[in-house]
Amino acid sequence: MPVLSIAVSIIEDDASVRHILAGWIKRTKNLRFVSEYGNPQTAIARLAEEKPDVVLVDINLAGLSGIHCICRLKPLLPQTQFLMLTVYEDSDHIFDALSAGASGYLLKRTPRKDLLAAIQQVHEGGSPMTSYIARKVVQAFQRSASEAPMGPAPDTLSPREWEVLRLLARGYAYKEIADKLTLTIFTVNTHVHRIYEKLHVHSRGEAVARYATFPPQCPAPATPPAP
């Protein structure tokens, strides 16, 4: 059975960076280069028709920031994953990008091998970030949780849904969650959909943010083997 390629587009106003990224994608198996844009307004006008699987977005675009670009594109492309590429490492830029709909946040100095792996990871449901960025995200969530009033965690989530949510919060891709919990990817998707409905959220980032404000959850006790 042939492996489907991941369709990738680029929004980057630096022509030399666009050229490098496009070259990497074109020379990588399982990736299919779709388009590149130096102008965010043009990207917004055309990407809705192209429907790429993953879009690499520079945060500091001329005329319209990458964050605002994602805000405009995400409603038009709900199934597309947006991977932010940036030189900024501060918490404000990170959370603005994630809140806008970005599924991952990488620095432009990320090595070629890691960037290409991140495209595969974000397509599979992961949220690729450098370890430094991930630590800042965790610290910010911990601060938010300690400063916000702690309401009771929703008791409507099943033990399995709590397990899936916990792994989502730790950055696992859907396939990794399926392997870890011995589930199919279809079942993981079903659990995630139900989690979103019960927590009244619409994205992985929102679900993880809600999870960070809940009291710690004890793992469900293991079911004893049948005699």
NUDREN-65888 format. One record per residue (C-alpha): residue number from 1; z negated, x, y negated. Coordinates in nm, 4 decimals. Layout:
! NUDREN-65888
REC  lovo        pz        px        py
REC   NUM         Z         X         Y
...
END
This chain:
! NUDREN-65888
REC  lovo        pz        px        py
REC     1    0.0000    0.0000    0.0000
REC     2    0.1036    0.1621   -0.3340
REC     3   -0.1703    0.2499   -0.5834
REC     4   -0.1264    0.0580   -0.9061
REC     5   -0.1037    0.2747   -1.2153
REC     6   -0.3335    0.2275   -1.5147
REC     7   -0.1374    0.1422   -1.8291
REC     8   -0.2682    0.3437   -2.1252
REC     9   -0.1996    0.3278   -2.5006
REC    10   -0.3260    0.5475   -2.7847
REC    11   -0.4307    0.4680   -3.1419
REC    12   -0.4700    0.7985   -3.3280
REC    13   -0.3464    0.8922   -3.6757
REC    14   -0.3333    1.2673   -3.6060
REC    15    0.0160    1.3285   -3.4643
REC    16   -0.0806    1.6537   -3.2893
REC    17   -0.3730    1.4869   -3.1108
REC    18   -0.1510    1.1924   -3.0114
REC    19    0.1037    1.4345   -2.8672
REC    20   -0.1595    1.6152   -2.6604
REC    21   -0.3168    1.2955   -2.5266
REC    22    0.0212    1.1407   -2.4452
REC    23    0.1198    1.4559   -2.2560
REC    24   -0.1961    1.4491   -2.0486
REC    25   -0.1423    1.0853   -1.9555
REC    26    0.2270    1.1284   -1.8705
REC    27    0.1481    1.4161   -1.6339
REC    28   -0.1325    1.2357   -1.4492
REC    29   -0.0805    1.0384   -1.1304
REC    30   -0.2000    0.6772   -1.1387
REC    31   -0.1742    0.6690   -1.5197
REC    32    0.1221    0.5138   -1.7012
REC    33    0.1800    0.5916   -2.0665
REC    34    0.2662    0.2731   -2.2579
REC    35    0.2633    0.3484   -2.6300
REC    36    0.1103    0.5476   -2.9133
REC    37    0.0321    0.4374   -3.2680
REC    38   -0.0650    0.6318   -3.5779
REC    39   -0.1064    0.3152   -3.7817
REC    40   -0.3787    0.0683   -3.6764
REC    41   -0.2039   -0.2310   -3.8347
REC    42    0.1072   -0.1646   -3.6253
REC    43   -0.1083   -0.1237   -3.3146
REC    44   -0.2739   -0.4609   -3.3751
REC    45    0.0649   -0.6269   -3.4180
REC    46    0.2182   -0.4826   -3.0992
REC    47   -0.0546   -0.4177   -2.8429
REC    48   -0.1138   -0.7883   -2.7794
REC    49    0.2369   -0.8018   -2.6314
REC    50    0.2093   -0.4750   -2.4375
REC    51   -0.1274   -0.5607   -2.2789
REC    52   -0.2319   -0.2095   -2.1693
REC    53   -0.5244   -0.1680   -1.9299
REC    54   -0.6955    0.0989   -2.1407
REC    55   -0.6601    0.1964   -2.5076
REC    56   -0.7847    0.5287   -2.6460
REC    57   -0.8966    0.4704   -3.0062
REC    58   -0.9802    0.7222   -3.2763
REC    59   -1.2784    0.6046   -3.4797
REC    60   -1.1647    0.7495   -3.8132
REC    61   -0.8226    0.5924   -3.8692
REC    62   -0.6545    0.5791   -4.2074
REC    63   -0.6635    0.2370   -4.3724
REC    64   -0.8634    0.0610   -4.1011
REC    65   -1.1372    0.2201   -3.8931
REC    66   -1.1108    0.2330   -3.5159
REC    67   -1.4169    0.0089   -3.4959
REC    68   -1.2516   -0.2624   -3.7075
REC    69   -0.9329   -0.2141   -3.5073
REC    70   -1.1191   -0.2917   -3.1837
REC    71   -1.2831   -0.5947   -3.3487
REC    72   -0.9362   -0.7324   -3.4184
REC    73   -0.7863   -0.6412   -3.0813
REC    74   -1.0627   -0.7379   -2.8369
REC    75   -1.0193   -1.1165   -2.8826
REC    76   -0.6440   -1.0713   -2.8288
REC    77   -0.6888   -0.8439   -2.5263
REC    78   -1.0089   -0.9528   -2.3484
REC    79   -0.9130   -0.7747   -2.0247
REC    80   -0.8259   -0.4448   -2.1949
REC    81   -1.0842   -0.1659   -2.2004
REC    82   -1.1225    0.0328   -2.5217
REC    83   -1.2370    0.3948   -2.5005
REC    84   -1.3502    0.5435   -2.8310
REC    85   -1.2637    0.9072   -2.9103
REC    86   -1.4491    1.0575   -3.2031
REC    87   -1.6151    1.3567   -3.3636
REC    88   -1.9186    1.1480   -3.4630
REC    89   -2.2386    1.1718   -3.2586
REC    90   -2.4754    0.9580   -3.4686
REC    91   -2.6314    0.6375   -3.3367
REC    92   -2.4794    0.4138   -3.6060
REC    93   -2.1212    0.4978   -3.5081
REC    94   -2.2026    0.4723   -3.1370
REC    95   -2.3557    0.1258   -3.1577
REC    96   -2.1035   -0.0066   -3.4057
REC    97   -1.8282    0.0932   -3.1606
REC    98   -2.0033   -0.0578   -2.8575
REC    99   -2.0840   -0.3777   -3.0462
REC   100   -1.7197   -0.4076   -3.1518
REC   101   -1.6112   -0.4088   -2.7882
REC   102   -1.5646   -0.0442   -2.6887
REC   103   -1.6561    0.0184   -2.3251
REC   104   -1.6950    0.3937   -2.3577
REC   105   -1.7600    0.6575   -2.6227
REC   106   -1.6420    1.0170   -2.5864
REC   107   -1.6251    1.3113   -2.8231
REC   108   -1.2826    1.4561   -2.8988
REC   109   -1.3913    1.7905   -2.7585
REC   110   -1.4255    1.6290   -2.4132
REC   111   -1.2323    1.8454   -2.1621
REC   112   -0.8992    1.7150   -2.0320
REC   113   -1.0272    1.6623   -1.6768
REC   114   -1.3278    1.4611   -1.7963
REC   115   -1.1205    1.2491   -2.0341
REC   116   -0.8699    1.1554   -1.7636
REC   117   -1.1560    1.0732   -1.5258
REC   118   -1.3100    0.8553   -1.8002
REC   119   -0.9898    0.6488   -1.8229
REC   120   -1.0140    0.5786   -1.4493
REC   121   -1.3865    0.5051   -1.4787
REC   122   -1.3582    0.2609   -1.7690
REC   123   -1.0751    0.0795   -1.5896
REC   124   -1.3028    0.0347   -1.2863
REC   125   -1.5780   -0.1219   -1.4963
REC   126   -1.7762    0.1857   -1.5979
REC   127   -1.8905    0.2932   -1.9432
REC   128   -1.8084    0.6640   -1.9713
REC   129   -2.0122    0.8647   -2.2206
REC   130   -2.1164    1.2265   -2.2495
REC   131   -2.4735    1.2939   -2.1349
REC   132   -2.5734    1.3584   -2.4966
REC   133   -2.4311    1.0248   -2.6133
REC   134   -2.5877    0.8412   -2.3179
REC   135   -2.9282    0.9879   -2.4042
REC   136   -2.8951    0.8634   -2.7640
REC   137   -2.8057    0.5168   -2.6346
REC   138   -3.1098    0.5098   -2.4068
REC   139   -3.3387    0.6305   -2.6858
REC   140   -3.2080    0.3669   -2.9258
REC   141   -3.2535    0.0906   -2.6668
REC   142   -3.6076    0.2105   -2.5999
REC   143   -3.6873    0.2031   -2.9718
REC   144   -3.5414   -0.1480   -3.0017
REC   145   -3.7450   -0.2647   -2.7057
REC   146   -4.0699   -0.1211   -2.8447
REC   147   -4.0123   -0.2655   -3.1924
REC   148   -3.8943   -0.6126   -3.0876
REC   149   -4.1350   -0.8817   -2.9666
REC   150   -4.1313   -0.8872   -2.5901
REC   151   -4.0397   -1.2312   -2.4625
REC   152   -4.0565   -1.3059   -2.0929
REC   153   -3.7551   -1.1993   -1.8924
REC   154   -3.5398   -1.4897   -1.7797
REC   155   -3.6608   -1.6071   -1.4401
REC   156   -3.3239   -1.7574   -1.3589
REC   157   -3.1730   -1.4271   -1.2405
REC   158   -3.1813   -1.3844   -0.8657
REC   159   -3.3172   -1.0604   -0.7148
REC   160   -2.9603   -0.9512   -0.6398
REC   161   -2.8508   -1.0253   -0.9965
REC   162   -3.1396   -0.8133   -1.1237
REC   163   -3.0219   -0.5296   -0.8989
REC   164   -2.6670   -0.5565   -1.0340
REC   165   -2.7910   -0.5727   -1.3941
REC   166   -3.0145   -0.2692   -1.3418
REC   167   -2.7201   -0.0662   -1.2109
REC   168   -2.4986   -0.1868   -1.4966
REC   169   -2.7632   -0.0627   -1.7395
REC   170   -2.7603    0.2761   -1.5686
REC   171   -2.3851    0.3102   -1.6255
REC   172   -2.2563    0.2461   -1.2735
REC   173   -1.8959    0.1289   -1.2341
REC   174   -1.8323   -0.1949   -1.0441
REC   175   -1.7016   -0.0046   -0.7405
REC   176   -2.0110    0.2168   -0.7384
REC   177   -2.2352   -0.0920   -0.7553
REC   178   -2.0420   -0.2493   -0.4686
REC   179   -2.0818    0.0653   -0.2561
REC   180   -2.4501    0.1065   -0.3408
REC   181   -2.5399   -0.2558   -0.2630
REC   182   -2.2922   -0.2926    0.0261
REC   183   -2.0981   -0.5663   -0.1502
REC   184   -1.7331   -0.6321   -0.2241
REC   185   -1.6045   -0.5780   -0.5785
REC   186   -1.5260   -0.9520   -0.5888
REC   187   -1.8926   -1.0295   -0.5178
REC   188   -2.0068   -0.7834   -0.7859
REC   189   -1.7730   -0.9520   -1.0356
REC   190   -1.9202   -1.2906   -0.9407
REC   191   -2.2744   -1.1627   -0.9968
REC   192   -2.1782   -1.0116   -1.3332
REC   193   -2.0185   -1.3393   -1.4444
REC   194   -2.3357   -1.5298   -1.3534
REC   195   -2.5536   -1.2710   -1.5314
REC   196   -2.3475   -1.3128   -1.8491
REC   197   -2.3823   -1.6922   -1.8284
REC   198   -2.7579   -1.6832   -1.7706
REC   199   -2.8262   -1.4274   -2.0453
REC   200   -2.5790   -1.5966   -2.2831
REC   201   -2.3854   -1.2738   -2.3420
REC   202   -2.0164   -1.1888   -2.3330
REC   203   -1.9968   -0.8172   -2.2557
REC   204   -2.1568   -0.5389   -2.0582
REC   205   -2.2983   -0.3875   -2.3765
REC   206   -2.4717   -0.7134   -2.4726
REC   207   -2.6128   -0.7542   -2.1211
REC   208   -2.7499   -0.3992   -2.1215
REC   209   -2.9013   -0.4508   -2.4674
REC   210   -3.0782   -0.7652   -2.3424
REC   211   -3.1950   -0.5825   -2.0296
REC   212   -3.3528   -0.3091   -2.2449
REC   213   -3.5828   -0.5665   -2.4098
REC   214   -3.7120   -0.7132   -2.0828
REC   215   -4.0352   -0.6028   -1.9148
REC   216   -3.9744   -0.3680   -1.6202
REC   217   -3.8620   -0.5478   -1.3078
REC   218   -3.9949   -0.4495   -0.9701
REC   219   -3.7223   -0.4180   -0.7075
REC   220   -3.7053   -0.7007   -0.4595
REC   221   -3.8879   -0.6213   -0.1356
REC   222   -3.6620   -0.5154    0.1463
REC   223   -3.5956   -0.7784    0.4077
REC   224   -3.7575   -0.6661    0.7359
REC   225   -3.5165   -0.6265    1.0245
REC   226   -3.5011   -0.9090    1.2726
REC   227   -3.7111   -0.8459    1.5843
END
